[in-house]
Amino acid sequence: MSRRRKISDAQKLIAERRVARKLALFAIYQWQMTQHSLQEIYIQLQYADIYSGDFRKADTAFLFSLIKYALNNAEEIEALIQPHLQHRQLKQVDMIEQAVLRMATCELLNHTETPYKVAVSEAVNITKKFGADQGHKFVNGVMTQLIIQLRSLEVSAEKPLDIISKVSTKKTLEVSAEKPLDATPKVSTKKTLEEKSAKKPLKVSSKIITKNTLKASLNISIKKTLEESVEAS
């Protein structure tokens, strides 16, 4: 008889927060439909048969944080999301997708311990499960804009591509392109120069990255990189 593998605390937290996001989605969805109070909705999550089982598996502090902020700061959240909806109003968006966006915005704002990629991935996956067909693509697009707005420092701290190790400044790149290798020591006399020129020159095997190549390689849009990194499978 095989033993059940023990999960780590980190894995347990991931699982508990995933359940909490699902319950938060249901709670925010219900609030959108009924405008019931935070207390009424939270009590229902605890005691209603359809929710209570999941409630016992959830990170309840995280769950309460998401619901409370979403309900008590609805106008603030709507103001953050609205500019990224093009010509639609948030209230015209599918109810599930709207609830997901509200919930995910709360997480981006108040739970910086959650990496933005995780927040987006969780939002996209929960929309795939409960939302309309292709709704996850809409959520992904809006979330991509929101992370640039709300997590700009986290985004800018990441390197788009690890093209070159230890690149610090443009000047450093230009110097390294102009002086690829200090293969031969400085020569001080005419005689030494003649002796050096008579010998077979050193082979330089390292490829030299030119200034133009570096600029072209590093010219990557943050938005495009983000969209590729968070695109759900």
C-alpha positions as MATLAB code, in Angstrom:
seq = 'MSRRRKISDAQKLIAERRVARKLALFAIYQWQMTQHSLQEIYIQLQYADIYSGDFRKADTAFLFSLIKYALNNAEEIEALIQPHLQHRQLKQVDMIEQAVLRMATCELLNHTETPYKVAVSEAVNITKKFGADQGHKFVNGVMTQLIIQLRSLEVSAEKPLDIISKVSTKKTLEVSAEKPLDATPKVSTKKTLEEKSAKKPLKVSSKIITKNTLKASLNISIKKTLEESVEAS';
ca = [
       0.000    0.000    0.000;
       1.588    3.274   -1.144;
       1.968    6.150    1.269;
       0.477    9.522    0.444;
       3.271   11.990   -0.243;
       3.380   14.799    2.277;
       2.932   18.226    0.735;
       5.066   21.177    1.741;
       3.744   24.282    3.480;
       4.233   26.243    0.257;
       2.185   23.733   -1.746;
      -0.520   23.771    0.912;
      -0.717   27.568    0.773;
      -0.980   27.514   -3.035;
      -3.863   25.036   -2.840;
      -5.652   26.976   -0.090;
      -5.382   30.256   -1.978;
      -6.653   28.666   -5.166;
      -9.791   27.531   -3.325;
     -10.076   30.994   -1.758;
     -10.018   32.651   -5.193;
     -12.835   30.401   -6.359;
     -14.966   31.294   -3.348;
     -14.112   34.976   -3.739;
     -15.285   34.768   -7.350;
     -18.623   33.297   -6.233;
     -18.993   35.908   -3.491;
     -18.261   38.866   -5.771;
     -20.524   37.401   -8.460;
     -23.344   37.118   -5.910;
     -22.773   40.692   -4.751;
     -22.971   41.926   -8.345;
     -26.316   40.171   -8.736;
     -27.904   40.892   -5.344;
     -25.968   43.742   -3.673;
     -26.109   41.768   -0.416;
     -23.852   42.937    2.395;
     -20.368   41.605    3.064;
     -21.588   39.943    6.265;
     -24.489   38.152    4.551;
     -22.306   36.852    1.737;
     -19.472   35.716    4.004;
     -21.844   33.860    6.350;
     -23.328   32.065    3.360;
     -19.848   30.938    2.270;
     -19.300   29.473    5.721;
     -22.571   27.631    6.194;
     -24.287   26.988    2.837;
     -23.858   23.356    1.781;
     -22.585   24.224   -1.695;
     -19.742   26.377   -0.291;
     -18.920   25.124    3.220;
     -16.766   22.203    2.069;
     -14.515   24.494    0.055;
     -14.541   27.091    2.821;
     -12.859   24.616    5.187;
     -10.085   24.098    2.585;
      -9.493   27.767    1.856;
      -7.052   30.364    3.137;
      -9.831   32.236    4.924;
      -7.783   35.343    5.748;
      -6.887   35.727    2.070;
     -10.501   35.020    1.070;
     -11.937   37.635    3.437;
      -9.342   40.192    2.299;
     -10.348   39.811   -1.361;
     -14.089   39.963   -0.722;
     -13.945   42.838    1.745;
     -11.835   45.048   -0.496;
     -13.853   44.204   -3.614;
     -17.162   45.120   -1.963;
     -16.007   48.117    0.067;
     -13.960   49.693   -2.725;
     -16.051   48.843   -5.759;
     -15.817   52.319   -7.330;
     -12.028   52.477   -6.966;
     -11.635   49.065   -8.586;
     -14.001   49.942  -11.409;
     -12.021   53.141  -12.070;
      -8.822   51.090  -12.406;
     -10.341   48.521  -14.766;
     -12.504   50.803  -16.921;
      -9.725   52.455  -19.029;
      -8.704   49.026  -20.326;
     -12.161   47.991  -21.584;
     -12.040   50.051  -24.792;
     -15.619   51.128  -25.600;
     -17.461   49.016  -23.024;
     -18.505   49.767  -19.475;
     -17.500   47.287  -16.772;
     -21.156   46.572  -16.002;
     -21.625   45.468  -19.625;
     -18.955   42.785  -19.272;
     -20.009   39.172  -18.643;
     -20.726   38.771  -14.916;
     -18.122   36.052  -14.355;
     -15.399   37.946  -16.210;
     -16.330   41.117  -14.334;
     -16.067   39.315  -10.988;
     -12.720   37.794  -11.942;
     -11.329   41.208  -12.891;
     -12.534   42.741   -9.621;
     -11.022   39.894   -7.591;
      -7.701   39.878   -9.478;
      -7.373   43.665   -9.178;
      -7.756   43.346   -5.407;
      -4.973   40.762   -5.363;
      -2.646   42.914   -7.477;
      -3.282   45.888   -5.176;
      -3.144   44.294   -1.744;
      -1.172   41.066   -2.035;
       2.221   41.972   -3.399;
       3.532   38.659   -2.067;
       1.720   37.116   -5.034;
       3.899   37.501   -8.170;
       1.961   39.275  -10.908;
       2.385   36.305  -13.254;
       0.694   34.056  -10.693;
      -2.172   36.520  -10.224;
      -2.756   36.717  -13.973;
      -2.428   32.971  -14.516;
      -4.917   32.223  -11.728;
      -7.379   34.786  -13.107;
      -7.130   33.333  -16.613;
      -7.504   29.727  -15.431;
     -10.527   30.436  -13.233;
     -12.180   32.225  -16.157;
     -11.539   29.198  -18.374;
     -13.318   27.033  -15.816;
     -16.321   29.217  -15.002;
     -16.507   31.941  -17.648;
     -17.794   32.195  -21.184;
     -16.026   30.652  -24.158;
     -12.923   32.712  -25.017;
     -13.585   34.904  -21.967;
     -10.148   34.048  -20.606;
      -8.550   35.863  -23.543;
     -10.412   39.036  -22.654;
      -9.376   38.713  -18.999;
      -5.777   38.087  -20.018;
      -5.732   41.242  -22.152;
      -7.149   43.466  -19.414;
      -4.871   41.948  -16.775;
      -1.839   42.576  -18.960;
      -2.669   46.283  -18.898;
      -3.406   46.287  -15.174;
      -0.076   44.752  -14.181;
       1.772   47.466  -16.101;
      -0.292   50.011  -14.186;
      -0.282   48.424  -10.723;
       2.964   46.431  -10.635;
       5.265   48.647  -12.713;
       8.232   48.259  -10.352;
       7.937   44.475  -10.351;
       7.657   44.403  -14.134;
      10.584   46.758  -14.738;
      12.787   44.746  -12.376;
      12.595   41.750  -14.686;
      14.934   41.275  -17.657;
      12.940   40.647  -20.869;
      15.613   38.303  -22.229;
      18.869   37.038  -20.757;
      20.848   37.953  -23.870;
      24.030   39.021  -22.147;
      25.148   38.324  -18.611;
      26.078   41.276  -16.425;
      25.123   44.129  -18.719;
      25.033   47.382  -16.775;
      25.021   50.398  -19.078;
      24.850   51.347  -22.720;
      28.390   52.625  -22.466;
      29.610   49.260  -21.216;
      28.014   47.538  -24.187;
      29.577   49.970  -26.642;
      33.026   49.575  -25.105;
      32.793   45.789  -25.111;
      31.841   45.853  -28.794;
      34.775   48.095  -29.668;
      37.316   46.173  -27.553;
      36.299   42.502  -27.637;
      39.511   41.021  -26.308;
      42.686   42.439  -24.803;
      44.607   39.601  -26.426;
      47.963   41.293  -26.906;
      49.890   43.394  -24.369;
      50.863   46.968  -25.085;
      54.028   47.312  -27.202;
      56.521   50.046  -26.375;
      59.354   49.714  -28.906;
      59.768   49.392  -32.629;
      61.749   46.193  -32.202;
      59.019   44.557  -30.193;
      56.463   45.518  -32.839;
      58.554   43.911  -35.558;
      58.929   40.732  -33.518;
      55.210   40.567  -32.870;
      54.292   41.151  -36.513;
      56.558   38.282  -37.590;
      54.671   35.853  -35.391;
      51.359   34.192  -36.266;
      48.525   36.368  -34.858;
      46.394   35.025  -32.082;
      43.109   33.359  -33.048;
      40.080   35.086  -31.605;
      37.389   32.473  -31.167;
      34.852   34.532  -29.252;
      32.036   35.958  -31.332;
      31.732   39.736  -31.087;
      28.283   41.197  -30.624;
      28.111   44.498  -32.418;
      26.478   47.620  -31.058;
      23.684   47.461  -33.626;
      22.971   43.781  -32.872;
      22.718   44.516  -29.166;
      20.336   47.401  -29.716;
      18.155   45.300  -31.992;
      18.149   42.374  -29.536;
      17.243   44.543  -26.572;
      14.498   46.478  -28.377;
      11.666   44.432  -26.889;
       8.296   45.878  -25.918;
       7.378   45.249  -22.242;
       3.777   44.823  -23.230;
       4.566   42.135  -25.811;
       6.791   40.271  -23.358;
       4.115   40.346  -20.683;
       1.433   39.058  -23.036;
       3.605   36.122  -24.061;
       4.603   35.341  -20.484;
       1.082   35.238  -19.130;
      -0.685   33.662  -22.131;
      -2.475   30.611  -20.773;
      -1.977   27.336  -22.465;
];
